[in-house]
Amino acid sequence: FMNLKKSVFVQIITMFLRLTAVIIMVTLASIRISNKAQYDIKPFRLQGLPKFFGVCLYSFMCQHSLPSMINYVQNKKARFNYWILLSMGIALCFYLVTLVTATLAFTGDELYNVYSMNFDKEGDTIFVKVLYYYLMIFPTIALSGSYPIVGITLRENLISFSNILLGRDINESLRKWIYPILAILPSYIIVMILPDRVSVLAGYVGAYAGSFVQYFIPACLVLWGRRTIMREFPNVNLSQNTHSFKIFRNMLAPIILIGWTFIGIGIVTYYYITK
């Protein structure tokens, strides 16, 4: 029921709370590692690769927020691409630190699907209780920041899709009241049906929908856009585009992404069929 600008303060606050929670979890996991006599680390299992692939895709599924952020940036020079790359790199570092400490601190049988719920309340001091309850409500805090962006993006996509199908702009009252409900209602239904199957949901959504939304569709849009530019503006040399990285200026990069999409989907499908 709002636009992205009105959620700026929510995003800033939740970003700070997320960062705080990650630091707390990494610290507690490190303390747990230092108190353990030995590490019980299972070797790599090929059977777990498809689910790991799906969860990784789900974790980095942030393409829905990139257009809304980029639209408000007026000076989109080549340096802006490096800021995007830096943001992704920082996120990757946080994921790796959390993954390594979790692997060393817990065994696979101990882990809950929601990682913040793995930390017990050790001690009766007020500080320990505050940390414990903060980590328990952390999933709600994280969703309160990302869910509005996803909902706004889905609402706008539904409106655009309806405009294309109807051939005209839809009524303002429908845009304001009906389409926000259509955007948020399916997620509530799914949560009510699958309240405790987070890993299964992440595996399916990340592997299939995530692969297409994050790799296949953007690659196809790039190929289609370049073809349109070459047809409409034959004098434009796309290889001299200073607003993109050199490795992405040729036709091979989007084709590799499309191939990688079907390889990943094939691996996950094989796992679900044979398990």
BELKAJO-V151300 format. One record per residue. SS is DSSP state (a for helix, b for strand, c for the rest). OMEGA is omega in whole degrees, -180 to 180 (none if undefined). Layout:
ss	omega
SS	OMEGA
SS	OMEGA
This chain:
ss	omega
c	-180
c	176
c	-173
a	-179
a	-178
a	180
a	-177
a	-178
a	176
a	-180
a	-179
a	-179
a	-179
a	176
a	178
a	180
a	177
a	180
a	178
a	-179
a	179
a	179
a	179
a	-178
a	178
a	180
a	180
a	178
a	178
a	176
a	178
a	178
a	-178
a	-179
a	-179
c	-180
c	180
c	-177
c	179
c	-177
c	179
c	179
c	-180
c	178
c	-178
a	-178
a	-179
a	-177
a	-179
a	179
a	177
a	178
a	-180
a	180
a	178
a	177
a	-179
a	-178
a	-178
c	-179
c	-178
c	-178
a	-180
a	-178
a	-178
a	180
a	-179
a	178
a	-176
a	-177
c	-178
c	178
c	-176
c	-175
c	-177
c	177
c	-176
a	-180
a	179
a	178
a	179
a	176
a	176
a	179
a	178
a	179
a	179
a	179
a	177
a	178
a	179
a	178
a	178
a	178
a	-177
a	179
a	178
a	-179
a	-177
a	-180
a	178
a	180
a	-179
a	-175
a	-175
c	170
c	-177
c	-179
c	-177
c	-168
c	168
c	178
c	175
c	-168
a	-177
a	-179
a	-178
a	-176
c	-179
c	177
c	-178
c	-178
c	-178
c	179
c	-179
a	-179
a	179
a	179
a	179
a	178
a	-178
a	-178
a	177
a	178
a	179
a	-179
c	-178
a	177
a	178
a	179
a	-179
a	-180
a	-180
a	178
a	-177
a	-176
a	178
a	180
a	179
a	-180
a	179
a	180
a	179
a	179
a	-180
a	177
a	177
a	179
a	179
a	179
a	178
a	178
a	179
a	-179
a	-177
a	-179
c	179
c	178
c	-179
c	-178
c	-178
a	179
a	176
a	178
a	-172
a	-171
a	-173
a	-176
a	172
a	178
a	178
a	-179
a	-174
a	-175
a	-179
a	-179
a	177
a	180
a	-180
a	180
a	179
a	180
a	-176
c	-176
c	-175
c	-180
c	-176
a	-177
a	178
a	179
a	179
a	180
a	-179
a	-177
a	-179
a	-174
a	-175
a	-180
a	-179
a	180
a	-179
a	-177
a	-173
a	-177
a	-169
a	-176
a	177
a	179
a	178
a	177
a	178
a	179
a	180
a	179
a	179
a	178
a	179
a	179
a	180
a	179
a	-176
a	-178
c	-175
c	-178
c	-179
c	178
c	-177
a	-179
a	-180
a	178
c	-177
c	-178
c	179
c	177
c	-177
a	-176
a	-179
a	-176
c	180
c	-177
c	-175
a	-176
a	179
a	178
a	177
a	178
a	179
a	177
a	179
a	178
a	-177
a	175
a	179
a	179
a	178
a	179
a	-178
a	180
a	177
a	180
a	-177
a	179
a	-173
a	-176
c	none
